[in-house]
């Protein structure tokens, strides 16, 4: 697999024409995933994208999905109202001191990804491949190539702009009257 940045997208494509696979990820999507999961590198974010499983709707009555908790946690952190976020870990017993980490972990768990520890400075995501039907589909992806490509000026700038746009989208809209 070859990783390139082209037309505002991170592209992972086969090196041989007959090889299966390949994926295109927009900077907007990668920015959202990285902020909502609390990943520490683009390689970790791409790993999460490739290995996650969407559980669909969690609560039909409220419309909650796997991402709801992460958005709520991020909104609470931005609004400094973190007390509205549940701080109980997936095991139902451990109470986390950081509400944003709790929100990241709830989303990670719902997507079939491993939790992060609030004590872990790097927040590295380890994925249990046995839970994912995609375990073999992206076996040839070298995640170190992802970080190398994303360090290029054009890619880094596009990602920074996407993160900025993501946070702007979370800000309340003001209307002029």
MODA-V31478 format. One line per field, one symbol per residue. burial: b if it has 9 or more other ideal C-beta (glycine too) atoms within 8 Angstrom, else e. A space follows every 10 residues. Layout:
burial: ???
This chain:
burial: bebebeeebb bbbbeeeebe bbbebbbbbb bbbbbbbbbe ebbbbbbbbb bbbebeebee eeeebbebbb bbbbbbbeee ebeebebbbe eeeeebeebb bbbbbbbbbb bbbebbeeee eebebebeee ebeebeebee bebebbbbbb ebeebbebbe bbbebbbeeb eeeeeee
